């Protein structure tokens, strides 16, 4: 599962997880596609050791728009486009290079779709909108019949706030979009607003850890961050339901780890009940367990080549 601040790899043997690990990386600022290839290859080799060196298939989950196994528009490789445009095609095709070298069945899907797939597999539910709150917002959809639709969701860039003073996404340049309300970017924006002070050099994953640690100590400023994200989510549910027929909304991702995730969930439930009691009866907003919140996408991705 390729995220912007880390990637997660899980290895399954006979349906059981035998390896699951997070690997920090910084692909957005890497100007050479060899960086992406080398990092992912090293992680896959680690996972292969846990399988005794025998790999039957590889399933992938990645941020960005995919055209087959080619990355189209993707923040993960924007550093190459900005710094080394002559190698951009190589960056777009680095997953194909991985596939060619491993010579096993290889499938890769958008991370939002795999978020929803994780819910379908682990929770045995259909009609799921999966929302992963990580470096950005990844959203995917499993329809009421239990199928992926092939639609591109990318709700990170869909508006949830039409206030002209809404926060702006630094990459897309769009205001009020999901990436600024359900992600590490949202945590950083709100934390600064509520009084947290960070060194300019501190990156968003580290800032999130500071806020999470403060929340575990019941810090009032951290509490305001998570309460606000929960309110954002409550207001987004009826809006998202205008476009997706879902009865279940699952949240996961690094932002939902720890006590903060529970506060987001409970605030969203109470907020939805206040906004629309009938809709609150129809839609179950839930989270999987802590480990699944952080690693669920990679476990689901591993099963993609064999899931029908």
N, C-alpha and C positions, 0 to 999 in steps of 0.2 A: 504494500500500500504506500504509494509515493505522495507524501505531503511536502509542504514547502519548508518546514523546519526539521522534520525527521522523516525517515521512512521506516515502516514496520515490516518485518518478514516473519511469517509463521510457516512451520512445516507440519504437515499432517501425515500420519501413517495409519492406514485402516480406519480413518475417520477420527483418530485421536491426535491432539496437538502434542508434538514431541519437541517443538522448538518455537519460541516466540520472543522476539527482541526488537527494540527500537534502536535505530541508528541515526544519530544527529548528522545533518548535512545542511548546506546552504546553496541549493541549486540556482536560486534566483539571481545570485550575484556571480555565478561562475560563467566565465566567458569562453570556456573551451568545453565542447561536448564530451571530451574524454573524461572530464570530471564526473559527469552523470553516469557514464558507462562504467568507469572504474569503481565508483562507490557502490553501485547496485550489484555489480559482479562480485565484489568482495562479500557483500551481505548474503548473496545467494550461495556462495561457497560455504559460508558458515552454516547456513541452514541445511545444505546438502550433507555436511558431516553428520548432522543429527539423524539423517536418513541412511547412514552407512554408505553414502556416496551414490546411492541409487535414486534417481529422480524420475518419476513417471510422467509428470505434467507440471506446468507452471501457470498459475492464474495471477493476474495483476489488476491493481486498482490505482488509478492516477488522476490527479487534478488536471483540469484542462479539457479541451475538446479533442476527441479522437476521431480520426478518419481511418477506419480499420485499426491497424496497429501503429499508425503514424500520428504524431502529435500535431494538431493544428494550432489553434490559439491556446497557448499555455504559459502561465506565469513561470512555471518551472524552468523554462528555457529562454526567458526574456533576456537574461544576461548575455547569452550568445548572440541574440539578435542585435542587442545594443553595442556590444563590444567587438564582436567577431562575425559580422553578417555573412561572410563567405563560407562559414561553417554551420550556418543555420539549418541547412538541409540535413546535415549529419546529426544535429541535435534532434530534429524532428523524427529521425529514423533510428534513434539509439535503441529503442525497444525491439525493432526488427533485427538489429545486430545481436541482441541478447538471444532472441528466438533462434537465429541461425546457428549460434554457437552451442546452444544446449540440445538442439535436435530432439525436442520432445513436444507433445501437444502444448500449445501456448495460446492463452486467451487473455485479453486485457480490456477492462471496461472503465468508464468514468467513475471516479470515486463516489459520486453521489448515488449512482445506481447500485454500487456495491454496498453502500450504507443501508439502502432499503433491502437489498438481498440478505445482508447480515441479519436484519430483523426477521425476514421470512424464514431463514434457516434456523436461527436460535430461538425465536419466540413462537414459531409455527403460526404466523399470522399473515394474512393477505390484506390488500387495500392499505398499504403502508406508504407514508411519506417519511423518508429517512433524512434527518438533518444532522450533519456532522459539523460541529463547531471546532475547527482547528485553526490553521493559519488563515484560512478564509472560511466561507460557508460552502459546504458541499451538500447538494440535495439530490435525491433520487426517488424513484417511484416504482412500486410494485402494485399492479392493478388488482381489483377485487378477485380476479381469476387466478392470481398468483404469477403473473407474467410481467417481464420487463417490456416496455412499450417501444423502445428505440428512440424516443424523443430526447432532445437535448434540454435538460432542465437549467443548469447553470444559474440557479437562483441567487448566487452571490452577486450577480449583476442586474437582478430584477429589483425594482423599487419596493420598499416597504414603508417609506416615509417621504411624503411630498412637501414637507416643510422646506422652504427655500434656504433655511439656515442649517439643514441637515448635514451630517458629517460626509466628507468627500473621500471616495476610494482613490488612493494615490496612483494606482496603476491604470484603472479604466477612466478615471476622471469623472465618474458618475456620482451624483449625490443621492443620499438616502437609500442606498442599495443594501441588500442582505449582508454583504461582506463586512459592512461597518456596524452591524447590529448583532451578529451571531458568529463571533470569531475572536481570535487573539487581538485583532485590530480593535474590536469593540471593547474588549477588556482594557486595553491600553488607553483608548480615548476616554472611557469613563473613569478609569483610575486617575488619570491626570486631572480630570474635571473635579473629582471628589477629594483631591488633596495629596495623592501619592506623588513622590518626587523620584525620578529615575535619572541616572547618568545618561547623557546623550548617546554614549557608546553602547548602552545596554540594549540588546535586541529583544524583540517581542516575546519569544519563548521564555527568556529569563525574567522579563517583566511579569509575565503570567505567573511564573513560579513565586515571585514576591507577593503577588496579590493572593494566590492560593494559600501560601504560608500564613499570611495575615488573616485570612478567613478562618483557618483552623484555630487561630487564637481569638476568634470572634471580634475582629477589628471592625469598627463601625463603618469605616470607609470602604472596606472590602465588601461588607454586607450590602452597601448601597449599589455597588457594581453589579452584584449578582441579582439583587432584587430588580434592578432596572432591566437587565437582560431578560429576566422572567416576564416582566411586563411587556417588553418588546415582543416576545414570543406569543404571549396571549393575544396580542393585537394582530399578529401575522397569521394565526391559524385560520380565521374566517376569510382572510384575503387569499391565502393559498388554496383554500377549499373552493374558491371560485373557479379554479383551473384544474384541480385534481380531485378525483373521487376517492377519498381515503377515509377510513374509519379509525386508523391508528397513526399517530405521529410519534416517531421515535427520535430521541436526541442522544447523541454520543459525541466523542471527540475529546481532545485534550482539555478544552474549556470546561467540560462537564465533570472533570475528575474532582474527587473529594467532596467536601461539604458544600462548596459552591454549586456543584451540579444539582444537589438535592434542593437547594434554595431556588435555583432557576426552575426546576420542575414543579415544585409546590406553588411557587408564585404564578407560573404560567397556568396551572390548573385553576387556582383561585381567581385569577384574572379573567380566564375564559368563562368561568361560571358567572362572574359579574357582568361580562359583556353580552353573553348569549347563552342562557341556561340550557336551551334546547340543543344547541350545538355542543355544549359541554357534555351532554348526555350521549351524543352520537360519536364523539371523537375521544379516543383514549390517548392521552399524552403520557408517554412512559420512557424510562431508560432501562437498558440492560444492566448487568452487574458491572462493578468497577473495572475489571479486567477487559470485559467486552467493550466498554466505553472507549478504552484506549487502543485495543488491538483487534476489535471485532471485524473491522474491514479487511485486515490482512488474512484472518482466518476464513472469512467468507470468500475472499478472492482466491485462496488456495483451492477452493472447491469448484470454481467456475468451469474448468474444463470437463467436469463430470456431472454438473447439475443440468438437468433437462427441464 
